[in-house]
């Protein structure tokens, strides 16, 4: 699912195939955790707040990624943070859409 990150890891971070495979597994774990936490936090703090927080985190991660590539460990943490924040917004937006669909479009007395 995150194969678009592979060229960045190969050319910029100089990772080999086995390290990229391990990183893909790590990104999958961060995606699951982000999705789980996004749903939990949406119930706790509301969907609008979580969409704003998640997208803000996503913007910060993507803005810093081209700037921070020299310590590989920091870059990998930043990529993991990016995937976490992206996955966090998925259940939040689905919850928001589901709640919007529950609003009646006409009055019941028609």
N, C-alpha and C positions, 0 to 999 in steps of 0.2 A: 504494500500500500504506500509505503514511503520511498519508493524507488527513485523519485526525483532528487532525494538527498544523496544518493550514491555518487554521482559525479562530483559533488562538493567534497565528500569525504575522500574520494580517490585523488582528485587533482589538488585541492587546497590543503587538506589535512594529511595527505600521503598515507592513507590507511590501506592495508592489504585486504584481500577478499575475506579472509577469516575474521579479521577485526570488524569489517563492515557487517558481516553476518551476525556477529555478537551484538553490534550496535543496533541492527534492525530488530533483534529480539528485545533489546532494552527499550527501543522506541515503542514496540508493541506493548510492553509492560507499562510504560508511562502513559500510553494512550488509554489503556484499560483503567488505570488509576485516575487519570484526568476525567474520563467519562463518569466514573463512579462518584468522584468528588463533586463534579459539576452538577449532577442530579441532586446530590445530598445538599449542597450549598444553595441550590435554587429553591429547594423546599424551605430551607432555613432563612435565607435572606431575600428571596424574591428573584424572579427571572430578569427583570430589567437591570437590577444592580449586578447580577452575575454576568449578563451579556456585556455590560460596560467593563467590568473587571477582566473578563476573559479576553475581550478584544484589545484592551489596553495592554495586557500581558503579551498578547500575540504581537502587537506593534513594537513593543520594547524588544522582544526577542529577535524579531526580524530586522529591526534597525541596528542592533548590536552585532548580529552575526557576521556581516562583512568586515566589521571593524576589529573583531576579536577572533583571530585565527592562529595566533602564534602559540600559546599554550594549548595543546590539543585537548587536554582534559577540560579546560574551561569552555572550549568550543563544543565539546560533546555534551557538557552540562547545559549549555545554551540551546543546543538542538533538542535535547530532552525537554527543557522548559518550553520550547516552542511547540512541540508535539503535545505536551501536557495541556497547555493553554488552548490549543486548537481543539483537542478532544473534549475539553471541559465545556466548550460552548455548544457542542452538538446536543446533549440532552437538555440543556437550558433552552435552546431555540425550539426543540421539539415540545417541551413543556409549555413554552410561551404560545406556540401555535395551537396546541391542544386546548389551552384555556381560552384562547380567542375564539375557537370554534364553538365553545359552549354558550357564547353570548347569543341570545335569540335575535334574529334579524327582523322580526315582526312581533307585534303585540299578540298575546294569546287570545284576545277577545275578537280577533278578525275571523 
